[in-house]
Amino acid sequence: MIATSNNISEEISNNGFAIIENIYTEEEVLQIINAIEEADSFNPTFRRSTDLFAIRQFFKEVPKAVATVFNKKLTDLTAEFFGNDFFVVKSIYFDKPAASNWFVSYHQDLTISVDTKLAVHGFGPWTVKQDQFAVQPPLKILEDNFTIRIHLDDTDENNGALKVVPQSHCKGIYRPETIDWTTEKENICQVKRGGIMIMRPLLLHSSGRTVNNKKRRVIHIECSSSELPTGLNWSEFLLIN
């Protein structure tokens, strides 16, 4: 379902996600793609394989993309529905190539990225990926955070569009193995090039393999307004308003 300016807040609150078209012009999409192609891909935050090309800490590695990504349409929209107190705490670029057979099973985004490992009440378990620390925070932080997914290609069920379980973000920690498909519904999130999807981290989501030989390039941005306990800092921090 494509959200309009009148029901974005309702869609996110009720279903856990909203799709908004035409946030970026074709020129702006090309500007972002060009900035990515000009970046130094030998840095350790770049990951390349047959099925995946990813850039962690995207805005740090591709600073030329920042101004275009946070254009007036996006910043006006996020300010209207989330206020001006939030900031970027994680940014990743994913390129699912045309021949990819990579898929992701149903899950919630239960961790945040921080700069160090520290024993803090309510935070855990911990993981480390490419020298970056991730930890599961208290549920309230995850409930308040939101994610923006910027689509640089038309995306549907044939090239890895997200599949989601609407309203699953309202059920706390929801283990995929306990999904009751007799009552739950699956929604395929088709997003056109230049559009975005906004979602809550606790929304159950997955993505399938590419079967139509078309690329699926997405910039994944996690935002928060939460202060972390003393000694613990977000691994990324970018004010955008």
KANORWO-V116322 format. One record per residue. N is the residue number from 0. RES is the residue in one small letter. PHI is phi in degrees with one decimal (none if undefined). OMEGA is omega in whole degrees, -180 to 180 (999 if undefined). BURIAL is I if it has 9 or more other ideal C-beta (glycine too) atoms within 8 Angstrom, else O. Layout:
{{N	RES	PHI	OMEGA	BURIAL} {N	RES	PHI	OMEGA	BURIAL}}
//
This chain:
{{0	m	none	178	O} {1	i	-89.0	-179	O} {2	a	-81.4	172	I} {3	t	-107.4	-179	O} {4	s	-59.9	-178	O} {5	n	-83.2	-175	O} {6	n	-128.5	179	I} {7	i	-59.2	-178	I} {8	s	-60.3	179	O} {9	e	-65.0	179	O} {10	e	-62.9	-179	I} {11	i	-67.0	-179	I} {12	s	-66.3	-174	O} {13	n	-81.9	-173	O} {14	n	-104.1	179	I} {15	g	92.9	-180	I} {16	f	-161.2	173	I} {17	a	-151.3	178	I} {18	i	-112.3	-178	I} {19	i	-125.5	-177	I} {20	e	-89.4	169	I} {21	n	58.7	173	O} {22	i	-80.1	-179	I} {23	y	-124.2	173	I} {24	t	-75.7	177	O} {25	e	-62.0	178	O} {26	e	-63.3	180	O} {27	e	-66.9	176	I} {28	v	-59.2	180	I} {29	l	-65.5	177	O} {30	q	-62.2	179	I} {31	i	-66.0	180	I} {32	i	-61.9	179	I} {33	n	-63.1	178	O} {34	a	-63.1	178	I} {35	i	-65.5	-177	I} {36	e	-67.7	-180	O} {37	e	-86.5	-177	O} {38	a	-72.1	-179	I} {39	d	-80.2	-174	O} {40	s	-79.7	178	O} {41	f	-89.4	178	O} {42	n	-67.2	-176	O} {43	p	-66.0	179	O} {44	t	-80.5	176	I} {45	f	-93.7	178	I} {46	r	-129.0	-178	I} {47	r	-130.5	175	O} {48	s	-148.4	180	O} {49	t	-61.0	-173	O} {50	d	-100.1	-171	I} {51	l	-153.0	168	I} {52	f	-128.3	-177	I} {53	a	-132.9	175	I} {54	i	-126.9	175	I} {55	r	-84.9	-174	I} {56	q	49.6	-171	I} {57	f	-55.2	-175	I} {58	f	-70.9	175	I} {59	k	-71.5	-176	O} {60	e	-83.2	-179	I} {61	v	-128.3	-176	I} {62	p	-63.2	-180	O} {63	k	-64.4	-177	O} {64	a	-86.3	-171	I} {65	v	-58.8	-175	I} {66	a	-62.4	-179	O} {67	t	-73.6	179	I} {68	v	-58.6	-178	I} {69	f	-94.0	178	O} {70	n	-74.7	-174	I} {71	k	-64.2	180	O} {72	k	-59.5	-178	I} {73	l	-69.7	-177	I} {74	t	-66.9	176	I} {75	d	-64.3	-178	O} {76	l	-65.6	-178	I} {77	t	-67.8	178	I} {78	a	-64.7	-179	I} {79	e	-65.0	-172	O} {80	f	-100.2	-179	O} {81	f	-127.8	-179	I} {82	g	87.4	-175	O} {83	n	-109.0	-175	O} {84	d	-94.7	-176	O} {85	f	-85.4	180	I} {86	f	-151.7	179	I} {87	v	-76.6	178	I} {88	v	-119.8	178	I} {89	k	-162.2	177	I} {90	s	-143.0	-179	I} {91	i	-137.4	172	I} {92	y	-106.5	176	I} {93	f	-117.6	172	I} {94	d	-119.9	175	I} {95	k	-90.4	-174	I} {96	p	-61.1	-174	I} {97	a	-60.7	-178	O} {98	a	-99.9	-173	O} {99	s	-68.3	170	I} {100	n	-115.5	-179	O} {101	w	-79.9	175	I} {102	f	-137.8	180	I} {103	v	-126.6	-180	O} {104	s	-77.8	-177	O} {105	y	-60.6	180	I} {106	h	-162.7	167	I} {107	q	-107.9	175	I} {108	d	-88.3	-169	I} {109	l	-99.6	-178	I} {110	t	-119.2	171	I} {111	i	-120.7	180	I} {112	s	-98.2	-179	I} {113	v	-130.3	-171	I} {114	d	-89.7	-179	O} {115	t	-157.9	176	O} {116	k	-98.2	-175	O} {117	l	-145.2	178	O} {118	a	-72.6	-179	O} {119	v	-130.9	-179	O} {120	h	-57.6	177	O} {121	g	89.5	-180	O} {122	f	-110.9	178	I} {123	g	150.7	4	O} {124	p	-75.7	-178	O} {125	w	-110.5	171	I} {126	t	-139.3	176	O} {127	v	-129.5	179	O} {128	k	-135.7	-179	O} {129	q	50.3	178	O} {130	d	62.6	176	O} {131	q	-114.7	-177	I} {132	f	-90.4	176	I} {133	a	-130.7	-177	I} {134	v	-144.7	174	I} {135	q	-83.8	-178	O} {136	p	-89.8	172	I} {137	p	-56.1	-174	O} {138	l	-57.7	-177	O} {139	k	-59.3	179	O} {140	i	-64.4	180	I} {141	l	-65.5	180	I} {142	e	-67.5	-178	I} {143	d	-87.0	-178	I} {144	n	-70.0	172	I} {145	f	-145.2	-177	I} {146	t	-121.3	173	I} {147	i	-112.0	177	I} {148	r	-114.4	-178	I} {149	i	-96.3	-175	I} {150	h	-101.4	179	I} {151	l	-97.6	176	I} {152	d	-142.2	169	I} {153	d	-60.2	-175	O} {154	t	-130.6	175	I} {155	d	-141.0	-176	O} {156	e	-65.2	-178	O} {157	n	-88.9	178	O} {158	n	-136.2	168	I} {159	g	88.4	176	I} {160	a	-59.8	177	I} {161	l	-65.3	168	I} {162	k	-108.2	-176	I} {163	v	-132.0	173	I} {164	v	-109.0	-178	I} {165	p	-54.4	177	I} {166	q	74.6	-180	I} {167	s	-68.5	179	I} {168	h	-68.6	-178	I} {169	c	-90.3	-170	O} {170	k	-111.3	178	O} {171	g	66.6	176	O} {172	i	-74.6	-172	O} {173	y	-121.3	-177	I} {174	r	-71.3	-177	O} {175	p	-56.0	-178	I} {176	e	-69.4	180	O} {177	t	-101.7	180	O} {178	i	-61.5	177	I} {179	d	-99.6	-174	O} {180	w	-74.2	173	O} {181	t	-78.9	179	O} {182	t	-117.5	-179	O} {183	e	-84.4	178	I} {184	k	-118.3	177	O} {185	e	-104.7	178	O} {186	n	-121.0	177	I} {187	i	-94.1	-173	I} {188	c	-94.3	177	I} {189	q	-80.9	-179	I} {190	v	-130.8	-180	I} {191	k	-81.5	175	I} {192	r	-51.2	-178	I} {193	g	89.8	178	I} {194	g	-99.8	179	I} {195	i	-133.0	169	I} {196	m	-123.8	174	I} {197	i	-108.1	-177	I} {198	m	-146.5	174	I} {199	r	-87.1	-178	I} {200	p	-59.1	-177	I} {201	l	-82.5	176	I} {202	l	-69.9	176	I} {203	l	-64.7	-179	I} {204	h	-147.5	178	I} {205	s	-149.5	173	I} {206	s	-145.7	-176	I} {207	g	-94.6	178	I} {208	r	-73.8	173	O} {209	t	-85.1	-178	I} {210	v	-125.5	-177	O} {211	n	-118.4	178	O} {212	n	58.8	175	O} {213	k	-118.6	-179	I} {214	k	-70.7	172	I} {215	r	-139.3	-178	I} {216	r	-102.9	-175	I} {217	v	-136.8	170	I} {218	i	-103.2	-175	I} {219	h	-104.8	-175	I} {220	i	-124.2	177	I} {221	e	-101.0	-176	I} {222	c	-125.0	-178	I} {223	s	-147.5	170	I} {224	s	-125.8	-174	I} {225	s	-88.4	171	I} {226	e	-89.0	179	O} {227	l	-89.1	179	O} {228	p	-60.0	-180	O} {229	t	-54.3	-180	O} {230	g	96.6	-180	O} {231	l	-113.7	-178	I} {232	n	-128.8	174	O} {233	w	-61.3	179	I} {234	s	-72.0	173	I} {235	e	-127.0	177	I} {236	f	-152.1	-180	O} {237	l	-142.4	175	I} {238	l	-77.9	-176	O} {239	i	-126.6	178	I} {240	n	-120.5	999	O}}
//
